[in-house]
Amino acid sequence: MIVSSDPDRTGWEMSHRLRGPRSLSPLSRRCRAAMIGTLVALFTSQAFAQAGVTATAPHGEVFVIGTVHAPRGLLLDSAYSAAHLRVALERFQPTMIGVEATPLAHAWGLYQYATWEIQHVITPWAVARRVPVYGIDWQNIDDAGVRRRLASLRQSDTQPPPPLAERQREAQRVAALVDQMLAGDFADPEHRHWHEWFLWINSGARNEAAPVVEWWGQASRDDAPGRSVRLLSARDDRIVNQAVTLLRRYPASRLAILIGFSHKPDLDRKLAKVPGVRVMQLTDLPRFTPADVRRAWAAEDAIAALRETLDGNAYYFNPSGTRLELARRHLAALREHGVDTDLRRYYDARLCVVEGRLEEATGLLRGIIARPRSPGAVGLGPWEGVLSVQQLARLELGKVHDLRGQRDMALKEYRELLTELDGIDRPVPDDSVFVNLVDWVTRAAPVAGSIVALREVRGIVRTLLREPWLLRGRIVP
């Protein structure tokens, strides 16, 4: 099934993103189920045959643009960034885009934190140019497992939160994994400078690199690596089928597929075997320079990178491991471009705390708290939309008081924040709220995600009520 984000593509496609109400009446649930079932049937070759329609041969150009998921993609900076993706799209000028999300997850606007590029880069770029975006990925999701997860969330959270020492050990473990992942391809000295790495993976040259060929050659093995290769290959088969469906429906199109770079070698090979499809590479397009990348920079890129660099799973409870130069560079870019918001000031304060400039951090945080509350919620590391900027500042101010030995003042901030969080009611609906069809998981995901995020943040505050924050970063003179 293909779901488009373009409201002008009507007929037997879904004409807009499905952003349904929080609860559906029985009638509307039946209507949605019938509509989705019809869409599923219409997008199969069997349906074409039964309807007596001759499917046109696929025809067009496809450019598979390899992306890097969070957290790695937010830590590479000059080797890979959101700006690189924007320039690549500008060079290719696609008439439609496929992204690494299942069709209905994309229709509902539900994405994972890892695929940050979809919601923060690709979709805004496409909307501004009226280019339709399709979710073309496939995942074998365990429906029963999601139901069990929701059932567990209905139970009260009685487990005591982990102590700071345990949280620190986990953060250090994640940081070590990130460092390990940033080695390998990313550490290649020939392709690490400026945007050379991005050019390398998207020129197609990496497809034939010895480690890549060796990895894909494990498909016949009866062990964990072999199963991993076969699973990824099966996903790629589904993605190719979705791409071919689009090129049949809209011949002579230019389709950009933005997907994790590990998929690119396999997708390039399989798409190249489809008659009528021309696989494009970055080397087929006008070359772009670091100056082009700098011009494509956006403030949202730096905010997303700061959220990972300072508040991510690897660094929030592991401040001594923070990539200081990266954080400083992003904050400097925001100031240089005149970004003057409380969220930028919050990250200024976070860097001050990591660097031991506690008095300066206190002034910044108190200023944020004193101003009128900013609309909307922002993320804390991987936890989406949980706190306002003012609440983030209050949490950080409590930590600063702890570091300065002002425990009573810290407890005051934590208690006030916890009172606000306890006032947020996010009950888990009954299973009957969800359409028991292919979009069940997409309706369950935001409910489960928001409750887990709220519980996680509450757990952090409860930990800090039991013991003071004593985790220090790198003290600078």
N, C-alpha and C positions, 0 to 999 in steps of 0.2 A: 504494500500500500504506500502511496505517495501522498503527503500532505504538504500543501503549499502555504507560505506566509503571504503570498500576493493576493490582495482582495479582488484583483481584476481577473484572476483565473477561476472562472465559474464553471457551470456545467456539472460534470460528474467528478470534479475535484472538490475538496473542502475549500471554501472560498476565503477563510480567514483563520487566524489562530483561534483554537477553541479555548476560550477562557470562561469556563462554566461557573455557575454559582457554587458556594460552599456545600450546599445540599441540593439534590435534585428531586423533584416530585416524581412519583411513580410513572406518570405519563411522559415527562421529559426524559426520564431514564430509558423508557422503552423506545422513545423516538431516537435518542442518541445511539442506543444499541442497534436499532434497525439501520440508521444511517451509516454507522461504522461497519456493520456487517456487509452492507451494500458496497461500500468503498473497498473493503477487502476483496470481495468477489470481482469487482470491476478491474482491479489491478492484478489479475492473474491471466496468464496466457490461455487458460482453459475458458475463462469468461469471454475473451475475445473470440475464441473458436465457436463457442455456443451461440454467440450473438451474430455469427456469420460475418464478422469484421476481419478483414485482412490486415494483420499487423504490419505496419510499414517497417522497413529495415532501419536500424539505428544509423544515424548520420550526424556527425559533429565532432567538435574538439573537446578533449577532456584534459584538464590540468590538475593532477593530484598534488596539492600543496601540503607538505609534511609539517605538522605542528608539534609543539612540545607542551605537554600537559603540566599543570601545577603539581607540585611546587617548582619543578625544574624550570618550566617555561617562564616563571616570574623571577628567576635568579640569574639568568644568563646575560641579561642586559644587552651589550653590544653584539654578542654572537647570535642572539635570537630575541625578538621582541614583537610586541603588537604592531609596531610601526612597520616591521618587515612584512607582516601579513598584508597590511594596507597597501604598501607599495606593490607587492606581488599581484594583488587583485586589480590595482589600477593598471598595471602593465598588461594583464591578461584580458581585462574588460569582459568578465563573464556575463552571459545573459541569464544564467541561473546558477545556484550554489547548492551543493549538498554538504551537510554537516554531520558530525559524529554524534548523532542522537537518534533514537528510534522515532519513527514517524509521529506517533501520538505523544511521546514525551516532548517533542519539538512543538507540536500543535498546542500543547498546554503551556509551553514556555518553561519546562522543567529540565534543568541541566545539572550536572554534577559540578562540584567545585573544581575538579581536575580539568574539565573542558571549559575553562574560563574564557577561552578565545571566542566561543560561540556567542555568549551573551554580551561580552564586553567589546568585541572587535568586529566579528563577522556580521552579526545581525544589524548593529547600527550603521555599518558601511552599506549594507544592502538596502536597508530601509531608506536611507538618504538618496539612493539612486533607483529606487523602485525595482530592485532585482529580487525575484522570488527565491526564497530559501526553503530547502526541503530536508527533513530528517531522513537519512537513508541508511542508518546503522541498524543492526539487529543484535539482540541479546537474548539468551535463553534464560529468562528470569523465572525464579522459583516462586510462583504465586502463593503456594502453601507456606513457604518460608516468610513471605511478607506478612501474611495473615498472622503467623505466630509472633512476628515481631510487633505488630500492632496490639495483639493480645497482651504481650508483656508490658507494653507502654501504658495499658489501662491500669496496671497495678501501681500502687504508690511506690515512690522511690525511697525505700527504707535503708538502702545500703549506705554506710558512711562514706563520704568522699575520700579519695586517696590522699595521703599526706604529701607535703611539698617534695620531700626527698624522692618519693616514688614517681611523682609527676616529672621531676627533674631527670631522673634516670630514663624515663620513657622519651622525653624530649631529646636527650642526648643520643638515644638509640635511633630515633628518626633522623636526627642531624647526620649521624654516621651513614645512614642509608642514602640520604640526599647527596652527601659528598661522594659516595660510591657511584651513584647514578650520574653525577656530574663528571665523573671520569669517563673512560671509554671514548665514545664518539666525540663528546664535548671537549675532551682534553687533547684531541689531535692537534699538534702544533701547526700543521699546515692549514687548518681550517678553523682556528679558534679566534683569530684576530678580526676585530670589527665584525662585519656580517659575513665573513668568508664561510663560516659553518652553515649558515642558512642557505647560501648559494650552493654549497656543496651538496646538501641533502636534496635540494630541489632542482638540481641540474640533472639528476639521474645518475650521477657518477657514483654516489654511495650505494646504489642498487647492486653494483658489481663488486663492491669491496669484499675482500676475503671473509671477514667475520660475518657479514650479512649473508653471503652465499652459504657459508657453513651452517649458520643457524637454520635457514630455511631447508637445508638438506637433511635435517633431522626428522622429517615428517614420518618416515617409515619406522622409527624407533618405538619400541613398546616400553616407554618410560615417561617420566614427567616432562622432560623437554620435548619429546615427540608428541605427546598429547597437547602441549601448549601450541606447538606449530600447527597441528591439525585444527585446533579450535579457532585460532586466528585465521587460518585459511578458509574455514567454513564461514566465518563472519565476512571475510572478503568476498566470497562467492555471492552472498546475499547483497552486499553493497554493489557489486558489479551488476547484478540483476536489476537493482533499483536504478542504477545509472543508465542501463540500456533501456529500461522502461521510459525514462525521461527523454532520452534521445529519440526514441520512436515517436513519442507523443509530440515532441517539439524538434523536428529535424533541423539540421544546420545550426544548432545551438552551440554555445560555448559554455561548457559545464565545468565549474571549479569545484573540486572535492577537497575540503579542508578536514584533515584527519591526522591522528597521531602518526609521526614519521615512521614508526615500525611497520605500518600497513603499506607504505608507499611502494616498496619493491614488488610485493605480490600484486597489488592493484595495477601497477604499471604493466606488469607482464600479462595479466589476464585481460585487461582492457585492450592491449595492443593486438590481441588475437581476435577481437570482435571486428568483423568486416564493416567498413564504413566509419570506424572510429579512429581518429588521429590523436595519439597521446602526445601532449605537449610537455616541454620541460622549460625551466627558467632560462636556459641557454637559447631557446627559440624566441625569446622576447627581448625587447630593448634592455640593456644592462642597467642596473641602478647602483648608485654609489652610497657611501655612508651619509653624504649630504642629503640625498633623497630620503633616507631613513629618518634623519633628524627633523626634516620638514614634516614628516608624517606623524611625529610624536603628538600625543594627546595627554592632557592632565590625568585622565582616568587610568592611563597606563602606569604612571608613577604611583597613584593611589593603590592600585591593585598590587604592585610590586612591594610597596611599603607594608601593606597588610600581611603579606607573606614573610617579608624580611624581618619585621619586628614582632608580629603577633602570630606567626605560623606555628604549627605543631612542633617544629624543630627548634624554635627560638624563644617562644613566650616564657617557658619555664627553663630555658637554657640561655639566659641573656649573655653569658660569656662567649657563646658561639655565634652571636649575631654578626652578620657580614656588614661591618660598620661602613666601609667605603661605599658599598652599594646603597645603603640607606642614606648616607650623606649626599651622594650624587643625585638620587631621586628627589630629596627635599630641596636641594639647590636648584634643580630644574623647575620645580613648582614655584619657588620664589622668583626665579628669573622670568617666568611667564606670568607673574602677577597673580598667582592663585592664593587668595587670602580667605581661607575658610577655617571653621573650627576643626574640621577633620584634618586639614594640614597641620594646624597647631597641635592637635592631639599627637600626631606622629612626630612633630618637633619635640614635644614633651617626652614621648617614649624614647627617642634617641638620647635626650638629656639624661633620662634615668639610667639607661644602659651605660652611658659614659660617665655617670657619677655626678652630673651637674644637677643636684637635687633642688637647690634653691631656685634655679631658673625654671626647672620643671614645675615646681609648686606654683609659681606665678602664672605660668601658662595654663595649668589645669584649673586653678581657681577662676581665671578669667573665662574659660569655657563654661564652667558650671554656673557662673553668675549671669551669663547671657541667656536670652530666651531660648527655649529648647528648639533645636533644629528639627524640621519635619523628617519623618521617615526613620528607618532603622538601618544600621550599618553592621557589617560583619566583624567578628572577632576571630581572626585566623580563618579556619575552615568553616566556622559556624556562621551561617547566613542570617542576616537581618534580625539580630536578637536585641541589641541595645541601641539607644540613641547615642549621639556623640557625647552628650552630657553625662550619660551613665558610664560610658567608657572612661571619661575623664575622672568620674568619682571613684571608680575601681582603681584607676592608676594613682589617684591622689592618696587613697588608703595605703597602697604599697609604698609610696614615697614616705608617708608618715612612719611606717614600720621601719624603713631603712634609716630614718633619722631618729629612731628610738622613741617615737611619739605614739605609743601603743593605744592610749585612750582616744586620740584623735583618729587613728586608723580604724578602730572599732566603730566609731561614730559613722564614718563613711560607709563601711561594709554593712552595718545594720540598716542604714537608710536605703542603700541600694537593694538589699535583700527584701526589704518591705515592698519596694516597687516591683521587684521580680515576682514575689509571691502573689501580687495582685493581678498578674497576667494569667488568665485562665485559657488553657489550650487543651480542651478535652479531646479524647480520641473518639471519633464517631463510630457508630455501629457499622459492621461490614455492609449492611444493606444500603448505606449511603453511596457506595461505589458501584458503578456499573460492572456487573460480573461478566465482563467480556474482555477484549484485548486492551482496554484502557484502564483496567482496575488498578494496576500498579501505578500508573501515572497519577491517579487521584490519591492513592495512599501515600506516595512519596513525600509530598510537601507536608502532609499532616505529621507523618513520622519524623521527618527531618526537623520541623520546627519544634516539636516536643523534645527531641533529643538535644537540639541546640540549647533550648531553654534550660533543660536539666543540667547540661554540661556547665553552663555559666553559673547557675545556682550552686553547683558543686564546687566551683572555684571559689565563690564567695564564702561558702560554708567552711572550706578548708582554711581560708584566711581568718575566719572568726575563731578557729581553734588554735592556729599558730601564726606567728608573724611572718611576713614576707622578708626573707633574708637573702634571697638570690641576687647576687650583684653581677653586673656586667664588667666591661673593661674600663677601669678608671683612667681618665685622661687628665693631664695636668691642667 
